[in-house]
Amino acid sequence: MECVFGLVGKGFALVAADTSAVNSILVHKSNEDKVMVLDSHKLLGASGEPGDRVQFTEYIQKNLHLYQFRNGMPLTTAATANFTRGELATALRKNPYSVNLLLAGYDEGVGPSIYYIDYIATLHKIEKGAFGYGSYFCLSMMDRYYHPDMSIEEAIDLLDKIIIEIRTRLVVAPPNFVIKIVDQDGAREYAWRESIKSPDVTMA
């Protein structure tokens, strides 16, 4: 029942994801952050098997850091997308990762971009996209309301419409979502949309 979706606006890209950690009929937590900040200007939204999702996204993040340390410059968003796709393609023939990814980034002189990478190593540059059961509602809403020159306010309003639609129509809808943004000022958390607060559990 995972939902990861994103879009490119005028000078920025947004990625949103549900924050539920679920196994079978159990919800383990409702504040799991599934949108990783890869570096100063890149976000990676991921859905899939929890172990694969965490392991693969951390593997990509650490390799990007290693490249930057060795070469003194970060990979571009397009290069990161191709590296990620290559690692998934290699793993596909050995021990495949069950992860679907939306990679968002901002590059000087290029601007914002989003790349769609699925578990069988398909790579596409897109303007809007989604994974998970929520995509049945996300994609139709985006087709109706999205346009390439959206302001941040318009884009957030669209994401809020999508979240409301998912909560209303998906039979087992995740309650909470996190929204992150990347633009010329960097990658960062933008907002949470919570309908359930996770209790702070203190171990004695």
N, C-alpha and C positions, 0 to 999 in steps of 0.2 A: 504493500500500500504506500510505497515511497513516492514522493513527488519532488522533482528537481526541475526548475525552469529558469530561463534567462532570456534577456533581450539586449539589443544594442540601441542606444538612443543617440542624441546629438552631443557627442563629446564624452560619452560614458557608456559603461555596460553594467547591467545588474544581473545578479544570480540569486535565486531564492530556493530554499529547500525546507522540507519538513524536518522536525527535530525529534522524531520518535525512534527509539531503539526497541524493536519488536522481535519476538521469537514466538512463532506459532500464535497462540491466543493471548500471549502475555505481553504487556507493555513494561519494559524494564526501566525506561526513563523517557522523559519528554523534553529534554534539553540537550540532545546530542547534536553537535554542530557538524553538518555534512558539507559545508562549504569551506574549504581550506584556503588560507592565504599562502600562496606558493612563494612569492617574493614581494617586493615593494609595489609591483604593478600587475600582478596576476592572481586570479582566483580559480579554484578548481572545485566545482560542484559535483558530487558523486552519489550514485545510488547503486545498490547491489548487496551481495552478501556482506555482512558487517566485517568479518575478518579480512576478506579480500579488499573491501573498500578502504579500511584503515591502512592495511599493509601497503597497498599499491599507491595510494595518494602520498603516504609518507616517503615511499621509495622515490617517487617523482620529485617531491619537494627537496629531499636531500641531494639528489643528483643535480638539480638545478643550482643548489648552493655550491656543490663541488665544482661544477663548471665555472661558476662566477669566481670562486677562489682561485682556480687554476689559470683563468684567462683574463681576469680583471674586468670582465663585462658580463652582463646577464644575457641569456638567450632571449630572442624576440618571442612574441606570442606564437607566431607561425612556426618558428623552430621548435618551441616547446611542444606544440601540438604534434608535429611530425616525430619528435623524439618519443612522446607518449604513445603515439600510434605504433611506432616501431617496437616498443617494449611490449605492448599488448599483442602484437602480431607474433613476436618471438615466443611469448608465453603461451599463445594459442596452440602451438604445436608441441608443447611440453606439459605445462601445468597451468591451464587457462585461469585467468582472473574473471570472476563474475561481477564486473563493474561497468557502469555506463557513466560517461563523463561529459560535463559542459565546462570547457576551458575559456575563461574570459580574461582579456588583458588590454593594456593600453601601451602603445609604442609611440615615441616622438616621431612626428612626420607621417605617421600612418593613422593614428587615432585608435579608437576602441574596436575590438573584434571579439567574436565568440566562435568557438569550434566545437562541433558535435563529434564525440568519439564513443562508439559503442563497444560492447564486450567482444565482438568479433573483429575489432580493429578497423571499423569503417570511420573515415575522417571526412568531415565536410565543414567548410566555413559557412556560417549561417547568420541571419539577423535575429532570429527568435527560435527557441526550441524548448523541448521538455522531455523528461523521462518519467516512467512510472505510470501507475493507474491514473494519477492526476493529469497526465498528458491528454487524456480524452477530453478534458474540459479546458486545459490550458491552451491547446493549439487552436481550438475553435474560437475561444475568446480573443486570442492574439490575431487570428485571421480577421476578426471583426473590427478590433480597435487599434491594432498596431500600425504605426507609420514610422519611417526611418528617422524623422526629425523630431522625435518626441523629446520634450523637456523632462527633467527629473521628476517634476510634480506629476506630469501625465503618465510617466512610466510607473511610478509608485501607485498611482490611482488604478492603473491597469492590473498591477500585481495584487492589489487589495481586492479588486473584482474577482480575480482568479481564485484567491484564497477563500473568499466567501462562497464562490461556486463549488469549490472542492468540499468545503465543510457542509454545504447544503445537500449536495447530490451524491457524493461518494459514500458508499454504505459503511465503510470503516474508515472514516476520515481522520487524518492526523490533526491534533488540536493546535499545535504550535508551529510557527515558521520563522526562519531567520532570513533576512535580506542583506546582501552585501553589494558594495559598489566599487568599481574601479574606474578612475579617470586620471587626468593629468596630475592630480594631487596624490595619487596612490590608491592602493587597495585597502578597504576597511569595512568594518561592520556598519550598516546603515540603520537597521531597525529590527525589532522582533515583533511578531504578531502572535500574541499568546492568548489562549482561552483557558488554559490550565497552567497553574503555577506549580513547578516542581518543588516539593518540600526540601528544606535543607536538613539533611540527615547527619547528625553528629554521633560518632561512635564513642561509647563510654570507655 
